Amino acid sequence: MSVLTKKAIKDAFVKLLDKKPIDQITIRDITDSCGISRNTFYYHYADMPALVEELLMEQAEEIIREYPDIESLEQALQVSTEFILQNRRAAVHILNSSHRYIYERCLMKVCEHVIEIYIDVVIPAGVFNEEEREMVVNLYKCMSFGLIMDWCDNGMKENYVLPLSKLLNLRRKLAENGLNI
């Protein structure tokens, strides 16, 4: 029963989030929507940020499970943006709220995971020691996160892959010409 109640709470919250900003959603709105008491809500979640974090972390974990192999940086960034596009309207409401930090933390986790997979697929074992590998993962994780957050802050236009591909091609072109920046 507890699993069903938590699912009902999350489903009600997502439906409400699709209709209005998170800062306008109350615990009462959620409990009324799924037909439970406030005490039942608080039995499962300490507060609204706890609900948001669990929901987002579940989505992040689902995306991570869906992609065991990533063969290009473009694919890594595309997978990361799926995290946002799955519930675009809800994402906008969270990103424009006081709970943005939760979304950013979950997105950073997704970015880190997909970059780790990418690095493991494209760079043979032994090229980097563990410290160097962590540094490369951190660099690309932060770059990916920054590009995605910039995309979010600029309206999440559907054609995000094109500018990203151009940027990565520019990076390759620089490397081919001996310019490593």
Secondary structure, DSSP 8 states (H G I E B T S, - for coil): -HHHHHHHHHHHHHHHHHHS-GGG--HHHHHHHHT--HHHHHHH-SSHHHHHHHHHHHHHHHHHHH-S---SHHHHHHHHHHHHHTTHHHHHHHHTSTTHHHHHHHHHHHHHHHHHHHHHHHS-TTSS-HHHHHHHHHHHHHHHHHHHHHHHHTT--TTTHHHHHHHHHHHHHHHHTT---
